[in-house]
């Protein structure tokens, strides 16, 4: 039996590597969280 390589996600990513995509998503989530804190915290 030959083991099939695992395929990650879709090919519709705007980033070249998964690591860059993960870091971009993390930064985006942090920006949203800071925005919510600033808006709701008033």
PDB file with SEQRES, HELIX, SHEET and CRYST1 records, atoms N, CA, C and O in Angstrom:
SEQRES   1 A   42  UNK UNK UNK UNK UNK UNK UNK UNK UNK UNK UNK UNK UNK          
SEQRES   2 A   42  UNK UNK UNK UNK UNK UNK UNK UNK UNK UNK UNK UNK UNK          
SEQRES   3 A   42  UNK UNK UNK UNK UNK UNK UNK UNK UNK UNK UNK UNK UNK          
SEQRES   4 A   42  UNK UNK UNK                                                  
HELIX    1 AA1 UNK A   18  UNK A   40  1                                  23    
CRYST1    1.000    1.000    1.000  90.00  90.00  90.00 P 1           1          
ATOM      1  N   UNK A   1       0.829  -1.196   0.000  1.00  0.00           N  
ATOM      2  CA  UNK A   1       0.000   0.000   0.000  1.00  0.00           C  
ATOM      3  C   UNK A   1       0.876   1.263   0.000  1.00  0.00           C  
ATOM      4  O   UNK A   1       1.801   1.380   0.803  1.00  0.00           O  
ATOM      5  N   UNK A   2       0.583   2.183  -0.885  1.00  0.00           N  
ATOM      6  CA  UNK A   2       1.334   3.440  -0.887  1.00  0.00           C  
ATOM      7  C   UNK A   2       0.535   4.479  -0.108  1.00  0.00           C  
ATOM      8  O   UNK A   2      -0.674   4.619  -0.292  1.00  0.00           O  
ATOM      9  N   UNK A   3       1.224   5.192   0.752  1.00  0.00           N  
ATOM     10  CA  UNK A   3       0.566   6.185   1.584  1.00  0.00           C  
ATOM     11  C   UNK A   3       0.402   7.477   0.796  1.00  0.00           C  
ATOM     12  O   UNK A   3       1.366   7.996   0.233  1.00  0.00           O  
ATOM     13  N   UNK A   4      -0.828   7.995   0.758  1.00  0.00           N  
ATOM     14  CA  UNK A   4      -1.103   9.215   0.011  1.00  0.00           C  
ATOM     15  C   UNK A   4      -0.700  10.419   0.860  1.00  0.00           C  
ATOM     16  O   UNK A   4      -1.000  10.466   2.053  1.00  0.00           O  
ATOM     17  N   UNK A   5      -0.029  11.384   0.255  1.00  0.00           N  
ATOM     18  CA  UNK A   5       0.399  12.577   0.978  1.00  0.00           C  
ATOM     19  C   UNK A   5      -0.819  13.412   1.351  1.00  0.00           C  
ATOM     20  O   UNK A   5      -1.747  13.575   0.559  1.00  0.00           O  
ATOM     21  N   UNK A   6      -0.798  13.932   2.562  1.00  0.00           N  
ATOM     22  CA  UNK A   6      -1.910  14.729   3.058  1.00  0.00           C  
ATOM     23  C   UNK A   6      -1.961  16.071   2.337  1.00  0.00           C  
ATOM     24  O   UNK A   6      -0.946  16.757   2.218  1.00  0.00           O  
ATOM     25  N   UNK A   7      -3.134  16.438   1.862  1.00  0.00           N  
ATOM     26  CA  UNK A   7      -3.304  17.703   1.150  1.00  0.00           C  
ATOM     27  C   UNK A   7      -3.972  18.702   2.077  1.00  0.00           C  
ATOM     28  O   UNK A   7      -5.048  18.433   2.611  1.00  0.00           O  
ATOM     29  N   UNK A   8      -3.339  19.859   2.273  1.00  0.00           N  
ATOM     30  CA  UNK A   8      -3.861  20.869   3.191  1.00  0.00           C  
ATOM     31  C   UNK A   8      -4.731  21.885   2.469  1.00  0.00           C  
ATOM     32  O   UNK A   8      -4.321  22.464   1.463  1.00  0.00           O  
ATOM     33  N   UNK A   9      -5.915  22.094   2.979  1.00  0.00           N  
ATOM     34  CA  UNK A   9      -6.788  23.181   2.546  1.00  0.00           C  
ATOM     35  C   UNK A   9      -7.022  23.280   1.053  1.00  0.00           C  
ATOM     36  O   UNK A   9      -6.905  22.302   0.316  1.00  0.00           O  
ATOM     37  N   UNK A  10      -7.357  24.488   0.626  1.00  0.00           N  
ATOM     38  CA  UNK A  10      -7.632  24.728  -0.786  1.00  0.00           C  
ATOM     39  C   UNK A  10      -6.465  25.478  -1.418  1.00  0.00           C  
ATOM     40  O   UNK A  10      -5.559  25.944  -0.727  1.00  0.00           O  
ATOM     41  N   UNK A  11      -6.503  25.583  -2.719  1.00  0.00           N  
ATOM     42  CA  UNK A  11      -5.438  26.292  -3.432  1.00  0.00           C  
ATOM     43  C   UNK A  11      -5.827  27.752  -3.682  1.00  0.00           C  
ATOM     44  O   UNK A  11      -5.234  28.417  -4.532  1.00  0.00           O  
ATOM     45  N   UNK A  12      -6.819  28.245  -2.945  1.00  0.00           N  
ATOM     46  CA  UNK A  12      -7.295  29.613  -3.149  1.00  0.00           C  
ATOM     47  C   UNK A  12      -6.620  30.602  -2.210  1.00  0.00           C  
ATOM     48  O   UNK A  12      -7.149  31.688  -1.971  1.00  0.00           O  
ATOM     49  N   UNK A  13      -5.478  30.245  -1.683  1.00  0.00           N  
ATOM     50  CA  UNK A  13      -4.770  31.100  -0.740  1.00  0.00           C  
ATOM     51  C   UNK A  13      -4.069  32.241  -1.472  1.00  0.00           C  
ATOM     52  O   UNK A  13      -3.582  32.071  -2.589  1.00  0.00           O  
ATOM     53  N   UNK A  14      -4.026  33.410  -0.822  1.00  0.00           N  
ATOM     54  CA  UNK A  14      -3.306  34.547  -1.405  1.00  0.00           C  
ATOM     55  C   UNK A  14      -1.847  34.523  -0.986  1.00  0.00           C  
ATOM     56  O   UNK A  14      -1.047  35.318  -1.480  1.00  0.00           O  
ATOM     57  N   UNK A  15      -1.491  33.619  -0.078  1.00  0.00           N  
ATOM     58  CA  UNK A  15      -0.118  33.523   0.403  1.00  0.00           C  
ATOM     59  C   UNK A  15       0.580  32.337  -0.248  1.00  0.00           C  
ATOM     60  O   UNK A  15      -0.057  31.367  -0.659  1.00  0.00           O  
ATOM     61  N   UNK A  16       1.901  32.436  -0.332  1.00  0.00           N  
ATOM     62  CA  UNK A  16       2.687  31.374  -0.955  1.00  0.00           C  
ATOM     63  C   UNK A  16       2.859  30.201   0.004  1.00  0.00           C  
ATOM     64  O   UNK A  16       2.761  29.046  -0.411  1.00  0.00           O  
ATOM     65  N   UNK A  17       3.112  30.480   1.266  1.00  0.00           N  
ATOM     66  CA  UNK A  17       3.352  29.405   2.228  1.00  0.00           C  
ATOM     67  C   UNK A  17       2.300  29.409   3.326  1.00  0.00           C  
ATOM     68  O   UNK A  17       1.673  30.431   3.604  1.00  0.00           O  
ATOM     69  N   UNK A  18       2.119  28.255   3.941  1.00  0.00           N  
ATOM     70  CA  UNK A  18       1.142  28.125   5.017  1.00  0.00           C  
ATOM     71  C   UNK A  18       1.561  28.933   6.233  1.00  0.00           C  
ATOM     72  O   UNK A  18       0.712  29.473   6.942  1.00  0.00           O  
ATOM     73  N   UNK A  19       2.871  29.020   6.484  1.00  0.00           N  
ATOM     74  CA  UNK A  19       3.344  29.775   7.645  1.00  0.00           C  
ATOM     75  C   UNK A  19       2.985  31.254   7.511  1.00  0.00           C  
ATOM     76  O   UNK A  19       2.541  31.871   8.479  1.00  0.00           O  
ATOM     77  N   UNK A  20       3.175  31.829   6.319  1.00  0.00           N  
ATOM     78  CA  UNK A  20       2.816  33.236   6.106  1.00  0.00           C  
ATOM     79  C   UNK A  20       1.313  33.430   6.269  1.00  0.00           C  
ATOM     80  O   UNK A  20       0.870  34.441   6.813  1.00  0.00           O  
ATOM     81  N   UNK A  21       0.539  32.474   5.802  1.00  0.00           N  
ATOM     82  CA  UNK A  21      -0.909  32.564   5.930  1.00  0.00           C  
ATOM     83  C   UNK A  21      -1.324  32.523   7.396  1.00  0.00           C  
ATOM     84  O   UNK A  21      -2.204  33.274   7.816  1.00  0.00           O  
ATOM     85  N   UNK A  22      -0.689  31.645   8.177  1.00  0.00           N  
ATOM     86  CA  UNK A  22      -1.001  31.543   9.605  1.00  0.00           C  
ATOM     87  C   UNK A  22      -0.645  32.834  10.335  1.00  0.00           C  
ATOM     88  O   UNK A  22      -1.415  33.310  11.168  1.00  0.00           O  
ATOM     89  N   UNK A  23       0.516  33.399  10.026  1.00  0.00           N  
ATOM     90  CA  UNK A  23       0.946  34.639  10.684  1.00  0.00           C  
ATOM     91  C   UNK A  23       0.017  35.793  10.287  1.00  0.00           C  
ATOM     92  O   UNK A  23      -0.345  36.622  11.122  1.00  0.00           O  
ATOM     93  N   UNK A  24      -0.362  35.836   9.014  1.00  0.00           N  
ATOM     94  CA  UNK A  24      -1.289  36.881   8.565  1.00  0.00           C  
ATOM     95  C   UNK A  24      -2.632  36.770   9.257  1.00  0.00           C  
ATOM     96  O   UNK A  24      -3.212  37.782   9.651  1.00  0.00           O  
ATOM     97  N   UNK A  25      -3.135  35.556   9.411  1.00  0.00           N  
ATOM     98  CA  UNK A  25      -4.410  35.355  10.092  1.00  0.00           C  
ATOM     99  C   UNK A  25      -4.311  35.735  11.564  1.00  0.00           C  
ATOM    100  O   UNK A  25      -5.249  36.299  12.127  1.00  0.00           O  
ATOM    101  N   UNK A  26      -3.176  35.426  12.190  1.00  0.00           N  
ATOM    102  CA  UNK A  26      -2.969  35.778  13.595  1.00  0.00           C  
ATOM    103  C   UNK A  26      -2.952  37.297  13.779  1.00  0.00           C  
ATOM    104  O   UNK A  26      -3.587  37.822  14.693  1.00  0.00           O  
ATOM    105  N   UNK A  27      -2.226  37.997  12.911  1.00  0.00           N  
ATOM    106  CA  UNK A  27      -2.166  39.456  12.986  1.00  0.00           C  
ATOM    107  C   UNK A  27      -3.555  40.055  12.757  1.00  0.00           C  
ATOM    108  O   UNK A  27      -3.953  40.987  13.457  1.00  0.00           O  
ATOM    109  N   UNK A  28      -4.288  39.526  11.786  1.00  0.00           N  
ATOM    110  CA  UNK A  28      -5.627  40.014  11.494  1.00  0.00           C  
ATOM    111  C   UNK A  28      -6.542  39.819  12.701  1.00  0.00           C  
ATOM    112  O   UNK A  28      -7.328  40.707  13.029  1.00  0.00           O  
ATOM    113  N   UNK A  29      -6.448  38.668  13.362  1.00  0.00           N  
ATOM    114  CA  UNK A  29      -7.274  38.389  14.546  1.00  0.00           C  
ATOM    115  C   UNK A  29      -6.914  39.323  15.698  1.00  0.00           C  
ATOM    116  O   UNK A  29      -7.795  39.781  16.425  1.00  0.00           O  
ATOM    117  N   UNK A  30      -5.618  39.607  15.865  1.00  0.00           N  
ATOM    118  CA  UNK A  30      -5.192  40.518  16.930  1.00  0.00           C  
ATOM    119  C   UNK A  30      -5.715  41.928  16.672  1.00  0.00           C  
ATOM    120  O   UNK A  30      -6.166  42.606  17.595  1.00  0.00           O  
ATOM    121  N   UNK A  31      -5.652  42.370  15.406  1.00  0.00           N  
ATOM    122  CA  UNK A  31      -6.165  43.707  15.059  1.00  0.00           C  
ATOM    123  C   UNK A  31      -7.664  43.787  15.354  1.00  0.00           C  
ATOM    124  O   UNK A  31      -8.134  44.788  15.895  1.00  0.00           O  
ATOM    125  N   UNK A  32      -8.409  42.752  15.006  1.00  0.00           N  
ATOM    126  CA  UNK A  32      -9.856  42.735  15.287  1.00  0.00           C  
ATOM    127  C   UNK A  32     -10.098  42.771  16.795  1.00  0.00           C  
ATOM    128  O   UNK A  32     -10.962  43.506  17.272  1.00  0.00           O  
ATOM    129  N   UNK A  33      -9.324  41.964  17.552  1.00  0.00           N  
ATOM    130  CA  UNK A  33      -9.496  41.925  19.007  1.00  0.00           C  
ATOM    131  C   UNK A  33      -9.209  43.288  19.639  1.00  0.00           C  
ATOM    132  O   UNK A  33      -9.946  43.725  20.523  1.00  0.00           O  
ATOM    133  N   UNK A  34      -8.151  43.959  19.196  1.00  0.00           N  
ATOM    134  CA  UNK A  34      -7.822  45.287  19.718  1.00  0.00           C  
ATOM    135  C   UNK A  34      -8.939  46.282  19.361  1.00  0.00           C  
ATOM    136  O   UNK A  34      -9.329  47.108  20.187  1.00  0.00           O  
ATOM    137  N   UNK A  35      -9.437  46.193  18.145  1.00  0.00           N  
ATOM    138  CA  UNK A  35     -10.540  47.075  17.734  1.00  0.00           C  
ATOM    139  C   UNK A  35     -11.777  46.876  18.581  1.00  0.00           C  
ATOM    140  O   UNK A  35     -12.431  47.848  18.961  1.00  0.00           O  
ATOM    141  N   UNK A  36     -12.109  45.634  18.882  1.00  0.00           N  
ATOM    142  CA  UNK A  36     -13.280  45.341  19.720  1.00  0.00           C  
ATOM    143  C   UNK A  36     -13.073  45.886  21.132  1.00  0.00           C  
ATOM    144  O   UNK A  36     -13.986  46.474  21.712  1.00  0.00           O  
ATOM    145  N   UNK A  37     -11.876  45.693  21.683  1.00  0.00           N  
ATOM    146  CA  UNK A  37     -11.582  46.185  23.024  1.00  0.00           C  
ATOM    147  C   UNK A  37     -11.701  47.716  23.064  1.00  0.00           C  
ATOM    148  O   UNK A  37     -12.267  48.271  24.006  1.00  0.00           O  
ATOM    149  N   UNK A  38     -11.177  48.385  22.056  1.00  0.00           N  
ATOM    150  CA  UNK A  38     -11.235  49.854  22.040  1.00  0.00           C  
ATOM    151  C   UNK A  38     -12.669  50.372  21.876  1.00  0.00           C  
ATOM    152  O   UNK A  38     -13.039  51.382  22.476  1.00  0.00           O  
ATOM    153  N   UNK A  39     -13.467  49.686  21.070  1.00  0.00           N  
ATOM    154  CA  UNK A  39     -14.839  50.143  20.827  1.00  0.00           C  
ATOM    155  C   UNK A  39     -15.744  49.809  22.012  1.00  0.00           C  
ATOM    156  O   UNK A  39     -16.496  50.663  22.481  1.00  0.00           O  
ATOM    157  N   UNK A  40     -15.673  48.577  22.492  1.00  0.00           N  
ATOM    158  CA  UNK A  40     -16.543  48.133  23.582  1.00  0.00           C  
ATOM    159  C   UNK A  40     -16.068  48.690  24.921  1.00  0.00           C  
ATOM    160  O   UNK A  40     -16.874  48.923  25.822  1.00  0.00           O  
ATOM    161  N   UNK A  41     -14.769  48.902  25.049  1.00  0.00           N  
ATOM    162  CA  UNK A  41     -14.218  49.368  26.306  1.00  0.00           C  
ATOM    163  C   UNK A  41     -14.559  50.810  26.662  1.00  0.00           C  
ATOM    164  O   UNK A  41     -14.327  51.244  27.790  1.00  0.00           O  
ATOM    165  N   UNK A  42     -15.104  51.545  25.714  1.00  0.00           N  
ATOM    166  CA  UNK A  42     -15.440  52.967  25.980  1.00  0.00           C  
ATOM    167  C   UNK A  42     -16.685  53.090  26.827  1.00  0.00           C  
ATOM    168  O   UNK A  42     -17.109  54.201  27.143  1.00  0.00           O  
TER     169      UNK A  42                                                      
END                                                                             
